[in-house]
Amino acid sequence: MSTETIIKDNSANPAPLGLLGFGLTTILLNIHNAGFYPNNSMILGMGIFVGGIAQIIAGILESKKANTFGLTAFTAYGSFWLSLVAIWALPRLGLADKPDETAMGFYLAVWGLFTLGMFFGTLRLNRALQVVFGTLVVLFFLLAAGDFTGSACIKTVAGYEGLLCGFSAFYASIAQVLNEVYGRVVLPLGPVVRK
């Protein structure tokens, strides 16, 4: 006679943490991109701890939920923020050469390509995530175009578009928290088309 053990996962949903880490850091960086203040230690600190470490923690926790999409998204974008901070900080520390605009254009373009692939995954998820990833695809390609062309105008437009992206992630984070706390839809995330 065989017995079956059923393990119930009672762990919390890590997605709001990951979305918050991404959203807040994206908002603050794109206020800079829109021209309101220079790149400074506030953005670097947010990039390391909130955009980077918090998202990686959320991604690792998504693996416990058997959520490959969440694991991939949060650990990848957390690593994006850490790599971006390294790209800015290493030349200042005298540890590496500063990349030129062409190199940064390719860096941002490959992240745009990755995000485009992830966007197709959101077509099986909720509308809020489709907006987050759709606006992020546009943001990466705008930033890449700004670097490839050297156009300050494109970078400023990217900043404003990035604010939309960041606030959409912030909304998705808070919606998931409030909907769980209240046990009902307080802030809609849109229809889920998964399975």
C-alpha positions as CSV (number, residue, x, y, z in Angstrom):
1,M,0.0,0.0,0.0
2,S,1.4,3.4,-1.0
3,T,0.6,6.6,0.7
4,E,0.6,10.0,-1.0
5,T,1.9,13.1,0.7
6,I,0.4,16.4,-0.4
7,I,2.4,19.5,0.4
8,K,0.4,22.7,0.5
9,D,2.2,25.9,-0.3
10,N,1.2,28.5,2.2
11,S,4.0,31.0,1.3
12,A,3.2,34.6,0.4
13,N,3.0,35.8,-3.1
14,P,6.4,37.4,-3.9
15,A,5.3,39.1,-7.1
16,P,4.2,42.4,-5.4
17,L,7.7,42.8,-4.0
18,G,9.3,42.2,-7.4
19,L,6.9,44.6,-9.1
20,L,7.4,47.2,-6.5
21,G,11.2,46.9,-6.7
22,F,11.0,47.3,-10.5
23,G,8.4,50.0,-10.5
24,L,9.8,52.4,-7.9
25,T,13.4,52.2,-9.4
26,T,12.0,52.6,-12.9
27,I,10.0,55.7,-11.9
28,L,13.0,57.4,-10.2
29,L,15.4,56.6,-13.1
30,N,13.0,57.9,-15.7
31,I,12.3,61.1,-13.8
32,H,16.1,61.6,-14.4
33,N,15.7,60.5,-18.0
34,A,12.9,63.1,-18.5
35,G,15.4,65.7,-17.4
36,F,14.3,66.6,-13.9
37,Y,17.6,65.8,-12.0
38,P,21.0,64.3,-12.7
39,N,21.9,60.7,-12.2
40,N,23.1,60.5,-8.6
41,S,23.6,58.2,-5.6
42,M,19.8,58.0,-5.0
43,I,19.3,56.2,-8.3
44,L,22.4,54.0,-7.7
45,G,21.2,53.0,-4.2
46,M,17.7,52.2,-5.5
47,G,19.2,50.2,-8.4
48,I,21.3,48.1,-6.0
49,F,18.9,47.5,-3.2
50,V,15.3,47.9,-4.5
51,G,15.6,47.3,-8.2
52,G,18.4,44.7,-7.8
53,I,18.4,42.8,-4.6
54,A,14.6,43.0,-3.8
55,Q,13.7,41.7,-7.3
56,I,16.2,38.9,-7.1
57,I,14.8,37.8,-3.8
58,A,11.3,37.9,-5.3
59,G,12.5,35.9,-8.3
60,I,14.0,33.2,-6.1
61,L,10.8,33.0,-4.1
62,E,8.9,32.6,-7.3
63,S,10.7,29.3,-7.9
64,K,9.1,27.9,-4.8
65,K,5.8,28.8,-6.4
66,A,6.8,26.9,-9.5
67,N,6.4,30.1,-11.5
68,T,9.1,30.0,-14.2
69,F,7.9,33.4,-15.7
70,G,8.2,35.1,-12.3
71,L,11.5,33.5,-11.5
72,T,12.9,34.5,-14.9
73,A,11.5,38.0,-14.9
74,F,12.4,39.1,-11.4
75,T,15.9,37.6,-11.3
76,A,16.7,38.9,-14.8
77,Y,15.5,42.4,-14.2
78,G,17.1,42.5,-10.7
79,S,20.3,41.5,-12.4
80,F,19.7,44.3,-15.0
81,W,19.6,46.9,-12.3
82,L,22.7,45.6,-10.7
83,S,24.5,45.5,-14.0
84,L,23.4,49.0,-14.9
85,V,24.7,50.3,-11.6
86,A,28.0,48.5,-12.3
87,I,28.2,50.1,-15.8
88,W,27.8,53.5,-14.2
89,A,30.0,52.9,-11.1
90,L,33.0,50.9,-12.4
91,P,34.4,53.7,-14.6
92,R,34.0,56.2,-11.6
93,L,36.0,53.8,-9.5
94,G,38.7,53.5,-12.2
95,L,38.0,49.8,-12.6
96,A,36.7,49.8,-16.2
97,D,36.3,52.1,-19.2
98,K,33.0,53.9,-19.6
99,P,31.0,52.3,-22.5
100,D,30.3,54.6,-25.4
101,E,26.7,55.3,-26.7
102,T,26.9,52.5,-29.3
103,A,27.7,49.9,-26.6
104,M,24.9,51.2,-24.4
105,G,22.6,51.1,-27.3
106,F,23.3,47.4,-27.9
107,Y,23.0,46.8,-24.1
108,L,19.6,48.3,-24.0
109,A,18.5,46.7,-27.3
110,V,19.3,43.2,-26.1
111,W,17.2,43.9,-23.0
112,G,14.4,45.1,-25.2
113,L,14.6,41.9,-27.2
114,F,14.5,39.8,-24.0
115,T,11.5,41.9,-22.8
116,L,9.7,41.4,-26.1
117,G,10.0,37.6,-25.6
118,M,8.7,38.0,-22.1
119,F,5.8,40.2,-23.3
120,F,4.5,37.3,-25.4
121,G,4.3,35.3,-22.1
122,T,2.1,38.0,-20.6
123,L,-0.5,37.3,-23.2
124,R,-1.5,34.3,-21.1
125,L,-1.5,36.4,-17.9
126,N,-3.4,39.5,-16.7
127,R,-3.8,42.8,-18.5
128,A,-1.8,44.7,-15.9
129,L,1.3,42.6,-16.7
130,Q,0.7,43.1,-20.4
131,V,0.9,46.9,-19.9
132,V,4.0,46.6,-17.7
133,F,5.9,44.5,-20.2
134,G,4.5,46.2,-23.3
135,T,5.6,49.7,-22.0
136,L,9.0,48.2,-21.0
137,V,9.6,46.9,-24.5
138,V,8.9,50.4,-25.9
139,L,11.1,51.9,-23.1
140,F,14.2,49.7,-23.9
141,F,14.0,50.4,-27.6
142,L,13.5,54.1,-27.1
143,L,16.5,54.2,-24.8
144,A,18.5,52.2,-27.3
145,A,17.5,54.5,-30.1
146,G,18.5,57.5,-28.0
147,D,21.9,56.1,-27.5
148,F,22.4,55.0,-31.1
149,T,21.4,58.4,-32.4
150,G,22.7,60.6,-29.6
151,S,19.3,62.3,-29.5
152,A,18.5,64.0,-26.2
153,C,14.9,64.4,-27.4
154,I,14.4,60.6,-27.8
155,K,15.9,60.1,-24.3
156,T,13.5,62.6,-22.9
157,V,10.5,61.0,-24.5
158,A,11.8,57.7,-23.2
159,G,11.9,59.2,-19.7
160,Y,8.2,60.1,-19.9
161,E,7.3,56.7,-21.4
162,G,9.4,55.1,-18.6
163,L,7.3,56.8,-16.0
164,L,4.2,55.1,-17.5
165,C,6.0,51.8,-17.3
166,G,7.2,52.3,-13.7
167,F,3.8,53.5,-12.5
168,S,2.1,50.5,-14.2
169,A,4.4,48.1,-12.3
170,F,3.7,50.1,-9.1
171,Y,-0.1,49.8,-9.7
172,A,0.2,46.0,-10.4
173,S,2.1,45.6,-7.1
174,I,-0.3,47.6,-4.9
175,A,-3.3,45.9,-6.7
176,Q,-2.1,42.5,-5.8
177,V,-1.4,43.4,-2.1
178,L,-4.8,45.2,-1.6
179,N,-6.8,42.5,-3.4
180,E,-5.2,39.9,-1.2
181,V,-5.6,41.9,2.0
182,Y,-9.3,42.7,1.3
183,G,-10.1,39.3,-0.2
184,R,-11.8,40.9,-3.2
185,V,-10.9,43.0,-6.2
186,V,-10.1,46.4,-5.0
187,L,-7.9,47.4,-7.9
188,P,-8.5,45.3,-11.1
189,L,-5.6,43.6,-12.8
190,G,-7.6,42.7,-15.9
191,P,-8.7,39.3,-17.1
192,V,-6.5,36.3,-16.6
193,V,-6.4,34.1,-19.7
194,R,-4.1,31.4,-18.2
195,K,-5.3,27.8,-18.5
